[in-house]
């Protein structure tokens, strides 16, 4: 496939863009020849037609498969990405995830309330003194 320096450089730039798209995930940057072409044109990497990517379709297919596998999308059993059926199924999955997270939040809130109740009733320690450093210095790993 790569016969000259320009082709080798183009392959490495395409692969770097595919890595970025793989990292972004299927929701933000689904991997296909068309989306890859649009991103490469926007970045000024390509000036030619989409047929430039034809000889690299195996590389694109491999990254698309990796992206689908990483996001939990089963290629044969689920609707094709981008279809109405896919988005309906994805919506149902997300609704189920939100429901589970709300249940977990409720359980954890009840557990924290019980801990606070026991600390206040069984020790001379004030809960406000324990929580104050956390409130003043928020955790660094929590996105805002």
N, C-alpha and C positions, 0 to 999 in steps of 0.2 A: 504494500500500500504506500508507504512513505519512501519515495525514491530520491528526493532532493531535500536540501536544507529548509526550503520554504514550506514544503509539505510536512516535514518533521516538526517545524515550529507551529504550524497551524494545528497539527494533531495535539501537541502539548497544550495549546491555548483552548482547544475544544475540550480536552479532557479536564483542564482546570475549571472551565465553566460548568461542565457536567458535575464536578465535585461540589461546586458552590450550590448548584441546583439540588443535588442530593442532600446536602446539609440543610437547605431551606425547607425541604420536604414537599410532598405532593400538593399540599394545600396552597402554598405560596408560589411554587415553581415546578409545576408538573413537567416531567421530562418527555419531550417529543421532538421530532425533527423541526417542526414549525416553531415551537417555543424557543428551542435552542437557537434556531436561525434568527429569530427576532432579537434575542438577547445579544447575539454576536454582532448583528448589524448595528444595534444601538451602541455597543461598545467600540465599534469601528474595527473589529477584528476581521470581518468579512466585508467584501464589496460585491462579490458575485451573487449568483442565484442560489436558491436552496439546493440545487443539484450538487453543489459543492459538498453537501453532507451525505449524499447518496452512497459514496464509497465508505463512509464511516457509520453506516446504519447498524452494523453489529455492535459497535462500541456504544451507540446511543441506546440500542435495545437492552444491552447489559446493564447500563446505568438506570434505565427506566424500570427494569426488573428489580434491581436493588432498592430503588426508591419505593416501589410498590410493596416489596417485602418488608422494608423498614417501617412503613406506615400501617402495616397489618392488612393491606388490601389483598385479597385472594383474587388472582387474575381470572380463573375459570368460573368460580362459583358466584361471583358478585357481578353486578352490572358494570358495564364499561365506564371508565372514568370520564366524567364530563356529561353523562346522560342524566336525564331527570330521575331515572330510577336509582342511579348511583347517589345523587344528592338526597333523595328521600331515605335511602338506606343509611347513608352517613348521618343524616339528621336524627334518625331513630337511635343509632348507636350513641351519638352525642347526648341525646336526651337521657338514655339509660346511664351514661357515665355521670351526668350532672346529678341525676337522682341518687346514685350511689355515693357521690361526694357529699351531697346534702345530708344523707343518712350518717356518714362518717363524721361530718361536722357536728351534727346533733349529738352523737354519742360522745365525742371528745369534749364538747361544751358541757355536757352533763358531768363528765368525769372531772373537769377542771372546777366546776361549781362544787362538787363533792369534796375535792381536795381543799378548796378554800374554806368550806364550811368546817372541815375537820381541823385544819390548821388554826382557824380562829377559835374553835371551841376547846381544843385540847392543848394548845401551846400559848405562851405569852407573846409570841411573835406576831407582829402586825403584817398582814398580807400586803398592805400598801407599801411597806418598806421593802418587801421582796420584789414587787412588781415595778417600782419606781425606776430602777436602773434600766429595765427593759424598755419602758415607755420612753425614757429620755434618749437612749441609744438604740434605735431600731436595728434589726438584723441587716447585715450587708447582703445576704443572699436572697432577700425578698425583693422581687422586681416591683417597681412603682410605676 
